[in-house]
Amino acid sequence: CSFWFADARIIRADGSEYEVLNAEEPKHTEGFNSGSPTAPHKALPKRPQIAIGLGTYNFLYGREFLKEIGKMAKEEFPGWDFVLSIGQAPEPESANILRELPENVYAQFQIARHDLRYLALFNHLTRNKFGEPQKARNNGMVPTSPILQRGFKDMFDYAAKIGFNNFAIIDYVWLGFGGLWGYDPVTVAAFRDDLSGRDEGLELQPGPGEKRTKIHFWDYFEDSHALRFTPAELGLKSYDEYFPITEREMPKRGVTGQRNYSVFIALCSYEWLRQAQRFNRVAAEHKGNFDYILNGENWANGNDHYYLLKLKGTGIVSPEYFSFVPQKNESYYRTVGIYLRQAARSGTRYGAILETSRGGNGQPYWSPKTGYSVAYALSAMSLQDMHYDHIHVEKWKASNTPGETQERANYALFRAEAQAFIQAKHEKSAKVPAMDVLDVFPRGTVFRAWAYNTPGDKSAWAPWLNNAQINYERTDFIELPLLLNSARVVFWSSPFTPQKSADAVEKWLATGGKALVIHSDLPWRAPNGYANLHRMLQQVKPDYSKPVFRDFVQKNPGKCVLKDARGKALINRIDRKDGSRIYHITGNPEKLPAGEIDRIFAYLTKELQLPVVQKALPGPLPTVLRFRNPDCQVAVLWNKQEAAAAEAKIGDWYRNKWATFDTRNNGQIRTMSKFRYYNYLYHFLLPGKRTQALLDDIKPGTYRVYRFLADQEEVVSASTEGLKLELADELTDIFYFAPDTDQFRKYIAELRVQRKKLEPFFAEIK
């Protein structure tokens, strides 16, 4: 006997109602009638992935195009697996479609938001600093409620019964509107368990040389803050009295208030990781995989990509790479390595998410050629998988029909970016190594510094290293000991120095021939865990009686090697007996005049023979990203000035240019608004605009240079000053160059064959 409910509701004592058959996610009731468990529709993807995001109705109503999609993927993406990542709860009918998927096409179930009214039934809604419960659904969450945890598990169990074994979550962030949330009784209880060590901890996948397989909260806190707090140091008799302080209350409570807030921030990240661990375990129960589509790593959103990569069972971790061209990819080029290296140590993967437009909907802001340049650089940086948000599969025919439609523009951008990602891997292009020069700065979980950006704190070296065109690798003091053996120069940017890190640097200096560059009072800054939210989350304590670097104990300040305009010491150099040197810039870079900074780096570049990406030329410099492959060198150039002008307009562009969401209306799929080529934010063609790069590490000789996007080839002579590359009439291009040989001419001919395949997608619709 079957019962069909038209309108099932739970009515609470106060008269409020909860619709059992609701459309919110997780759909806590769907698992009840999904039938008996079925075997997964196929094995998990094993090869590198090209994925596209889509909705359930895209999947259901695009069924007729699956064979065509499989044929396209097999012909155009050989050696890659093609993944359809479904962004809503799958309908039961999806089980039949899963069985029809072509051999190289896979389906993934992804979620983002969760139900509020169901949590409200049990008074499990999270609360903000004012004690107000969450009222609006968004992608943020505070995943401490057992009911919410069970709800998510129900969703994945339900999807697994249909036949899914590949799972993901998109925009997984701690709720942070108006400040961090987590002032509800359920979350506070979880925090107290974490502080007391009563929680189950985090299971890690140890890499080479790593011994820990499990950590608890204070292990996690000490890794990032170099200390632990007793209850008394937090102004408590026991951890069971802990209640997170608010930002407004913190200054009134002095030291204990600042410590309390630092702990609160770390607890949010720790609980964020604990829920990720639950996701991983659910996937493992179904012999599946769990991937993460994330915002940038930041203490204000709970994200900790580094430790997520360490967690046992984590699948592909992919941050969203949205709108960040080209200024921020200049930093990303230098900062993404810390995550790629951890992924390699843990046996996980780090990918990239590219979008059509805001939220993956509407008018593309990148033209196909600018999108190609972005995707090529990300792939050559060694990001391993690409996810594109999103394609409307049920409009596959419109996407494949040339014309002035948004569907076609969206599909053209996807094809250009996917081919670029694959091409860089096919060439085996990779970053020019820079492991001999390191910049040490904490990650976003300790400071408000996303991986995309240079740190906002100008006392860090990164902005000045970038301006001076130095090639370097970013790391933090957690990873630093693993990299010191290959380092020749270390720029110390960390606003505080754990003694353990100072000891590691001291041991490294003692090997001889090394250089440590430091500034102002950094040698005397020890961690104290006091949150300071006025600028960045700086948790430091200058103590001039106890310098953390031993060389600063001596009374002799060192030899002055550079003076400022007033004749005062600008750089002091300490020459050690072991042959290593310490360069101490006496002022804070943030407060030094720009001219003095230029003089400092002119001196250091020459003195330390720092690797330079490009040499200064008259006029504005382009952004230059350097790569190599077995056949040639590659440089991705952007007209930085013009791109910055475009990026400055992105707010207005979002408001005025991008189309509205594609929604269903009475069962009909609404036609998207008409696409216009002039709506691109980043146009490829810039008539009359020019910028030049001088690569001074290139030996004199005759070189053949091929501009891939412009499809132009020329022979250029490199002088003793280096090789000059000119970006003319374009926003960006990819320069392939090598000595002019028959072999390289053949290589360019092969590139031209690949490029010709892209012509139908490169054409900007006019």
N, C-alpha and C positions, 0 to 999 in steps of 0.2 A: 504494500500500500504506500503510495507517495502522497505527501502533503505539499501544497504550493502556497506560499505566503505572499500576499500582495503588499502588505505593509506591516511588518513585524516591528514592534517598538518596546523599549524598556522605559517605564515611567517611574521616575524617582519620587521619593516622599515629598520633595519640594515642588513637584509638578513638572520639572524639566524632563525632556524626553531624549532618548537615544535611538536612532534608527539602526536596527540590526542589519538590514540590507543596505548598507551605505556604500558610497563610492570612494570612500577615503582609504588611504593606505597606511599601515597594513589593514587588509580586510580580514579582521580577526575571525570571521565566521566561514570563510570560503573553504578552509581546509576540511570542514566537517563533511562535505558531500563530494569530495573530489575523486572518490573511488579508491580502489586498492592501489598500492604502490606499483609503479611500472618501472622497467629498466630505463636508464638514461637513453635518449634517442641516439646517441653515438658517443664515441670516446671524446675526450677533451682535445682542444687544439694543442698541437705540439710545436708548430712552427711559429715564426714571428707573425704578428697579427695586424691586419688592417680592419678596423671596426667602424661601423656607422651606428649612430643612435637613431631610434625610431620608436613610435608608440605601438600599443597593441593593435589598434585598428589599422596602422600601417602594415603590420604583419599579416592580419587576417585578410584585408582587402587587397594586399599585394601578392596574394598566393600565386596567381597566374604568372607572375614575373620571376618566380624563384629559379626556374631553370635558366632563364635568361641571365639572371644575376650570377648564377653559378658558372655559366659559360664565360661571362665577362671576367669574373674573378680568376678563372683558370687560365684564360688567355693573357690577361693583362697583369696579373699578380702571381706569376708562377713562383712556387717556393714559399708562398705566404698563405695563411689561413684567413678567411674572410668571415667576420663575425657580425651578426645582426643583434644589436644590443637593445632589448625591448624595455621601454621606460615605464610601463604600467603593468599591473597585475595581469598575467596571461589568462585569457578565456579558456575554458575547458576544450574548446574546438582546436586550440593550438596544438594539442597532442597529435592530431592527424597531420598537421602541417610539419611538425618536427620530423615525422617519418619520411616526409617528401623532400627534405633538404638535400641539395646536391652534396657530393662527397667532400668538397672543399669549403662548404658554407656551414657555419655553426650559429646557434642561437644562444643568447645570453639574457637572463632576467635581471634587470636592475631596478632598484627602488631609490626613493629620495625622502619623501615626506611621510609623516605618520599621523594617525588619527588622534584628535584631541578629545572628542566627546566621550569616547570609551574610557580614556584615562580619567576624565572628570568624574565618571561614575564612582571611582574608587578613591577620589581625592589624590590622584597621583600626578596632577599637572605640575610641571616645574614652576618656580617662582623667581621673579627678578628681585633686585635689591630693595624695592619698595614693598615686597611681599605680595605683589600682584601675580595671579596665575597667567600662564600663556593663553592668549585668546586667538591669535592668528596662526594658521598653518604656514610653515615655510620650511626650507631645507635644513634649518638648524634644529638641533635636538640636545636634550640632556638625557642620555640613555641609562639612567640609574634605576629606573622603575622596573621591577620584575615583570610587571604587566606589559610594559613596552617591549622588554626583552623577549618575552614569550610571544608577543604579537609579531615581532619580526621573524622569529623562528617559525611561527605558524605559516607566514607568507612563503618562506623558502621551502618548508616541508610541502606545502601545497604545490608550489612550482615544480618541486622534484617529483611529485606523484604524476604530474602531467608529462614529465619527461625531461625537465631541465636539470642540468648538472653544472652549469656555468653561471655564476652569480656576480653581481656588482652592486655598489651603492654610489650614487652621484651626489656631489656637494655635501659630503659627510663632514659637518662642522658642528662644533659646540655652539649652542645658542648664545648670541652675543649682542643683540640689539639693545643699545643703551647701556652697555656694560655686560659683563659675564653673568649668566643666570646660574642658578643652583642653590637657591636659598630655601628650598622646600624641604620638609622633614625627611623624605626618602633619600634625597641626595646628600643631605647633611649626615644621615646615618651611614651612607656609603663612604663618605669622606672620613668619618671617625674610624670605621673599620680599616680603611687604607692606612691611616696614621698609626693605628695600633698594630698593624701587621696581621689582622684577622682575615683579610681578603685572600683569594687564591693566588694572587700574584700574576706576573706576566711570564709566559713561557717563550724563551728565545731560541732562535736557530743560530747556534754559535758558528762563527766563521773561523778561518784558519788562525790558530793561536789564541782563540777566545775560549774561556772555560765556563763562563756562566751560562746556565740553561734556564734559570728562573731568577727573577728579581721582584722585590716588593717596592712600595712607594718610596721609602727613604733611600733605597739604592738608586732609584730613578732620580730623585731630587739631588742626591749628592753628585751624580754624574754631571749634571748641568750647573750646579751651584757650589760644589766643592765643600759642602757642609751639611750638617743635620741639625734639627732643633729638638730639644727636649720640651716636654709640656711647659716647664717653668719658663723657658726662653720665649714661649708664645703667650705667657701670662696665664697659663692654665695649671690646674692641679693634675689633670689627666687629659689625654687626647679625647676622651669621651665628652669633654666640655666644649670641644671645638665647634665654632660657628663662623662661617666666612664673613669677614669684615667687608663693609662697603667702601667704595672709593672715597665717598664723602666723609665717612667716619674715620678712615685710616689716619689722617694727619693728627686727629685729636688724641689718638692712642699712642703716639710716639713710636719708639722702636718696636714694641710688640705689635702694634698695628701694621707697620710696614712688613714685618716678618710674616704676620698672619696673611697679608694679601699676596705675598710671594708664594706662600704655601698654597693658597687658594688657586692661583693660576696653574701651578704644577699639578694640583689635584684634578683640575678640569682636563688637562692633557692626559693624565694617568687614567682617568675613567674613560676618556675617549679611546685610549688604547685597549682598555679592558673590553669595551663593546666590540672593537675590531677583532679581538681575540674570540669573542662569541661568534661573530660572523664567520671567521675562519673555521671554527669548530663545526658549525652547521654545514658548511660546504664539505668538510672532511667526512661527516656522517653520510653524505650522499656521494662519496668518492668524487667530489667535485672541486671547483676552484672558485676563489673569491677575489675579485678585482676592486680597485678603489679609484674613483674619479674625484679628484680633490681640488679645493681652492689652495692658495699659497700657504706655506707653513708660516704660522704666526701665533704668538702667545695669546692674541685676542680671539682666536677661533678654535683653540684646543688642538689644532693640527700639529702632529709631530711625525713628519714623513720618515725621518731617520730611524726612529724606533719602530715605526710601522713596518719598515723594511726588515728589521731585526726579528719581528714577531714570527713565531712558528706558524706556518700555514698560509702566510700572506701571498696573494697572487700578484698581478700586475698593479703597480702603484703609478698613477698618471696624474700629474697636476694639470690644471687647465692653463693653456698658454693662449690667453685672450688679449688682443689689442696691444700687445707689448712689442711693438716694432718701431724703430730699431734700437732706441736708447737702452731699453731694459735687456735686450738680448745681448748687448755688449757685456752686461754684468752676468747674465745667465750663462754665457759662454764660459765664464770663470768660476761660477758658483755651483753649477749643476753637478760637477764632478764628485762632490762629497756624497751625493745620493747615489750616483752610479757606482761608485766604489763600494758603498755599503751594500747595494743590491748584489754586486758580484760576490762579496764576502758571504752573504746570506743565501745565495742561490735564488734570489727573487729577480724581478724585472722592473725597470723604471721606464715609463712611456710618456707620451704627450697627447693631450686632448686639444684638438683644433675645432673652432666653431665657425658656423656661417656668420652669425651676428650675435647680438645680445641674446643670451640664453639659447643659442642654436636656432633662432628663428629669424626669418625676414631677410632683408637686403644684405648681401655680403659686403663687408667693409674692405676686404682684400680683393683686388682684381686677381684673375687666375695667375698671372705672372708674379705678382708680389707674393701671393700665397705659396707659389712654388719655391721662391727664394727662402721664405720662412721655414717651410717644411724640410727643405734640403739641409739647411743649417742645423735644425734640431736633430735630424737623423745623423748627420756627420758628427754632431756632438756626442753621439753614441746612445741617444734615447732609442729604446728597442722596439716599441710598438706604437702605432698611431690609431687614435680614435677620432672620428669626425662626427660632430653634432650639428645638424642631422640631415638625413635624406628621407624624403617621403616615398617609400617603396611603392605604394599604390599608384604613384604618379611616375612610375619608371618610364612609361612611354613618353610622357611630356618631357622628362629629364633628358631623354635620348633624342629628342627632336630639336634640331637647331632652330633658334628663333629668339625673339625678344620676350622671354618669360623668366620669372624668378626661379622657377624649377630648373630651367636649363642653366642659369647662372650659378645656382647652388651646386648642381651636379658638375659643372665645368670646374669650379673651384675644388671640389672634392677630388676629381680625377687628377688635376694638376698637382695637388698636395700629396696624394697617394703615390703618384709616379715619382715625385721628387724624393719622398721618403725612401722608396725602393731603390731609386737610382743611386743615392748616396751609399746605401748598403752594398749595391752591386759593384760600385767602384772601390769599396773598402776605404772610403774617405774618412778621416778621423782628425781630431784636433792636433795642432802642432803641440808636442809635449812641452809642459812648463812646470814640471814637478820640482825643478831646482829652485824655484822662487815661490814661497808660500806666504799667504796672508792669513793670519789667525784672527778669527772673529766668531763669537757665539752665534748659533742659529736662531731662527725666529721664535723658538719656544722660550728663549730667555730674553730676547730683545725683539722689538717690533721691526723686524727686518725680513721681508719675504725673500724667497730664493730668487725671484725675478729681479729684484732691485739691488742697487748698491745700498748699504745701510744709510738710513736717514741721519745717523749720528756722524757729523762731519769730522769728529775726532778720530774716526776710523780711517785707515789708509786707503781703502778701496776707491773712493771717488778720485783721489789724487793719483793713484796708480793707473786708473782708467784714463784720466786726462793726459797723463804722461805716456800713454800708449804702451805700458809695460805688460808683457805676457806673464801671467802668474796663475796659481791655483788657490782657491779659497778652501780653508779647512777650519775646524774649530778645535778647542783644546781636548775634546774627547778623542777625535781621530788623529790628532797631531803625532803622537808617539809612533803610529804606524807609517808615517810619511817622512820622518826626519832622516832616515838613512839616505834618501835620495835628494835631500834638500841642501842647497848651498847658501841661500839667503832666506831669512825669515823676517817678514814685516809683522811686528806684534801690534795688532789693533784691538785686542780684547780689552774692554773697559775694566776688567779685573783679571787677576792671574792666580789660579789655584797653585798652591805650593808644589803639588805633584807635577804640574805642567812646567813650572820653573825648574824643577829638578831635572826633568827630561831635556829641557833646553840646555841646561848647564852641562849635562852629560854629552849632548850633541856638540856644544861649543868645544868641549875638551878634546874632541877628535881632531881639531885643528883645521885651519883654512876655511872657517865658517864666518858668516856675518849675521848679526842680529840688529835690526833697525827698530828703534823705539822712540817715543816722544814724551815730552812734558812730564807729568807725574805718574805715568803708567807703571814704572818699576815699583812704585810704592802702593799700588792699589790692590788690596786684598778683598776677597768676597766677604760680604756681611749679610747678604740675603735681604737687605732692606729695599722694598719696592719703592721706586721713585717714578711716578707717572707723568711728571711735568714735561719731559722731553722724550725719553725712551725709558724702557724698563731697566734702569741702571741699578745694579745691586752691588755697590762698591764702597770701600772704606779706605781713603788715603791715610797711610800711617808712615810718616817720614822717618820714624825711628827703626822701622823694620822693613827694609826693601826686600821684595821677594826674589829679585835677581841679585846674586851675591856680589857681583862686581860693583854694585852701587853702595856697598858698605864702606869702601875706601873713601878717604877724604879728598884725594886727588880727583877732580871732575873729568880728567882726561885731556887729551890734546885738542885744541880748537882747530878745526880744519875748514870752517866756513863761518864768516861773520855777516851780520845783517847790515842794513844801511847805516845804522848808528855806531857800528864798530863793535857791537856786542856779539858774543858767541851764538851762532845759529846751529852749528853741528859740533858736538864734541865726540871725539873718537877714543875709545879705550882699547889699547893694544894689549892683548893677553899674551902670556908666555907661550901658550900652545899654538900661537899663530892665528887664532880667531880674533875677530874685532867686533866691538859693539859701537853702533852709531846712535848717539842720543841727540835728537832734535830738541832743543831746549824749550821751544814753545809748542802750544797746541795747534795743529794744522788748521783747526776751525777759526782761530783768531789771527793767524798769520796772513799778511797781505798776499794776494795772488802772485805778485812778482817774486816774493821770497819763496813761495812754494815751487815756482818754476826753477829758481836757482838751486833749491834743495835737490830736486829730481834731476836737474842737469848734472849736478855733482855726483849723486848716487848712481845714476845710469852709467856714467863714465868710470867711476871708481870701482863699482861692483860688476861692471859689464852685464847689466841687466838686459834681458831679451826684449826687443822693441817690436811691436806689431807693425808700426809704420813710423816713418820719420816725418817731422813737422815740415809742412810746405806753406807758402803764403795762401791765405784764404781759409775758409772753413774746411776742416778735415772730414772725410767720410767715416762712417762706421766700417771697420774692417774685421772680418772673422776669418782666421787662417786655418786651412786644412791641408792634409796631404793624403795621397794614395800611392799605390805602387807605380803608377804611370806618370804622375805629374803633381804639381801643387795647385791648390784651389783657394781662391779668395772670394768671399761673399761681401760685396760692397753695398752700402746704403748711403744715399744722400741724406746725411743726418739732419741738416738744417731744414730741408723740405719735409722730411718725415715728421720732424718735431712740430712743424707748422700744421701738418695734417692732424697729428695726434692731439694737438691743443683744441681742435674743433670736435673731438669725439663726443662730448656731451651733447652739443647741439645736433650733431649728426644722428645720434641715437634717438633724440626726441623727434626729429623732423623727417628722417629718411628711411628708417627701417620699417618694414611692413608688420602688420599685426599678426598675431598667432593664427595658425591654420587650425581651425576647429571644426567639429562636426555639428551640423545644424539639422535637426529632424532627419538624421540618418544620411544626410548629404554632406559630402566633403566640399567645403567652401573654396572657391578659386582664390588663389593668392593675388595680391595686388600686382599690377603690371610693373615689370622690372625696367629700369632705365640705367644705361651704362654710366651716366654722369653721376649717379648716386654713390659710386665707389668712394670710400674715404681715402684709400691709398691707390691712386692711379699709377700705372706703370710709366706712361709717357710723360715726360716733363721737357718739352721743347725749350732749348736755349739754356737749360740748367746744367752746370758742370762742376765736378769736384774731382780731385786727384789724390792718389795715395802713392807714397814712395816706400817701397819695401827694400830697406838698406841691407838686408841679410842675403840678398840675391847676388850671386857672383856676376862679374861683367861677362857679356857675351850676347849672342843673338837668340832671342826667344820668340816662340810662336804663342800668341795669346788668342784664346777663343772666348768671346762673350756669349754664353749659352742663350740667355733670354733674348738678346738682340740678334742672335745668329750672325755675328760678325767675327771675322778672323783676320788677324794682322800679324806682321813680323815687327818686333820691337827690339831695340838695342838697349841692354842694361849697361850703365856706366859704372864707374868706381863708386858712385853714390848709391847705386841700386837700380831696381826696376820700377818704372813709373807706370801706374795703371790709371786710366781716366774713365770715370763714369760720366757719360755724356748723354743728355736728353732722356735720362731714365731715373726712376726712383731707386732702383736696385738692379744688380746683375750678378751673375756667377762667372768669375774669370778662371778659366783653366789655362795654365801656362807651364812651359817646359822648354828646354833647349830645342831648337828647330831641327828635328830629325824626321826621317821617313816613318819611323815607328810612331812618333807623336802625331804626325799628320793622319795616319791611319786611325789613331785613337779619336781624333777630332771627327773624322768621317763617321765613326760609330756613334759618337755623341749626336751628330746631325741626324742620323737615322732615328735615334730615340726621340729627338726633338720634333721631327716631322710627324710622329704619331700623336704629338700633343697639339698640333696646330688647330684641330677642331675645337679644342678647349681653351687655347691661348687667346683666341680672337675675342677682344673686348667688344661686346655687343653695342652697336651704334644705331 
